[in-house]
Amino acid sequence: MNARPFGDGLADAVRKYLADNALKQSQLTGAMLADIGQRYFDHYQSQQKAKKNAQSDEEWLAELQADEANRGVDVQGELAKAKFWLKQPANAHRKFTRAFFINWLLKADRIVTEAPKTGARAPVSQDPYQLPSFDWPRIVAQLWPRESYPNRTPYEEMRWQEIPVSTRISIIKAAS
């Protein structure tokens, strides 16, 4: 069901008032319009409250859990955290509302699961003290070609443990 804008409903209420009272638009006074507007506003607010209360908390939580925006968020766990947080004396002035909880969820930690990319490389050891499982001499040759750096130490001819740690870290980062 598409909700109509407030102004459209108010215009319909004015038209209905004119028709019910056999009045022309030119006969409408400011006081009449204010009265129609106030009565329509009160009616509109009661309808909004009825819509809001029509959905139970369980249904609302289930809707939040199913929402794509909350993928990777443990809604029930975050609900427990939010309620615990509100019980703390420093937060006693706060109230648990749906708006509060939605904002809480927007700030919650998400569990990100990423599908492996096709043709992705095997995970690279991040420990610069362990011999890597990839072809590190090839990466050294790509990063520091001999023709560009003729006076450099030939790292690709050295053992892994002889290469400075800062250089090993650069090689590992380039392999990732």
MOWO-V12667 format. One record per pair of residues at least 24 apart in sequence whose C-alpha atoms are under 10 Angstrom apart, sorted by the first residue. I is the first residue (numbers start at 1). J is the second residue. Records with the same first field share a line. If there is no record, write none. Layout:
I = J  J
This chain:
6 = 40  41  44
7 = 37
9 = 40  41  44
10 = 36  37  38  39  40  41  44
11 = 36  37  40
12 = 40
13 = 37  39  40
14 = 40
57 = 98
60 = 98
61 = 98
64 = 102  105
69 = 105  106
70 = 102  105  106  108  110
71 = 110  111  112
72 = 108  109  110  111  112  113
73 = 105  106  107  108  109  110  111  112
74 = 105  108  109  110  111
75 = 101  105  108
78 = 104  105  108  109
79 = 104  105
120 = 176
121 = 175  176
122 = 176
123 = 175  176
124 = 172  173  175  176
125 = 172  175  176
126 = 168  169  172  173  176
127 = 165  168  169  172
128 = 160  161  163  164  165  166  167  168  169  170  171  172
129 = 160  161  165  168  169
130 = 160  161  168
131 = 159  160  161  168
132 = 160  168  171  172  175
134 = 172  175
135 = 175
136 = 160  168  171  172  174  175
137 = 171
138 = 171
139 = 170  171  172  174  175
140 = 167  168  170  171  174  175
142 = 174
143 = 170  171  174
